[in-house]
Amino acid sequence: MIGKICLEDQQDGIRSACQFPIYQAAKIILDLTNKQRRREAINDYPEKIRPHIEAEVRRLWNVNR
């Protein structure tokens, strides 16, 4: 998951295999203490992966509220 290709262009199996690392990244981001640190952590990911991590962060945030 280095962000050189779009996940949307990949086969279902590849997209499925990427879901767990995306989930793990989202959990790490949500463990950060403040909003600014979370935003910086999200921005550290490659541009093509970032939307997937952001969506997972939002999903987990809503589940845990």
N, C-alpha and C positions, 0 to 999 in steps of 0.2 A: 504494500500500500504506500507507494512513494508518490502517487499522484500524477503519473505520466499519461495515464489513459482514463477516460471517463468510465465510471462503473455502469452507467446506463447502456454503454456499447458492448458490455461483456455478457457472456452466457449466464444463465440462471445459476449454475453451480459456482461460478466465480463470485457472483454477487452474494450468494448465500454464504460462501466461505469468508467474505469480508465483513459480514454482519457482526460477528463476535468481536473482532478487533475494534470496530466502530463503537460497539457497546462499551468495551473496556475503556476506550478513550473518553467517552462521554461520562462514565463513572468517575474517572480521574478528574475531569474538568469540574464536575459537580462537587467534588470534595474540596475544591479550592475555597478560600474564605470570603473573597469579595468579588463583586461583579467585574471590576477592572481586570483582576487576575484571570478570571474565567475567559473574558474576551481575548486577552493576550494569548492564552493557551490555545484557544480555538484558532486564532490567526497564525499560530506556529505550524499548523497543518497545511499541506499543499492545497492549492485553490480548487482542484478537482475533487478532493476528498472532503473538504470543509463543509459543503452543504449537507452531506450525509451525517457528519458529526453534529452539526448544529441541529438537525432534525431529531437526532437521537437524544441530544441534551434536552430539547424541548419536550420530547415524549416522556423521558424519565422525570423531568421536573414536574410535569402535570400528573404523573402517576403518584409521585411522592408528596403531593400537596395535600 
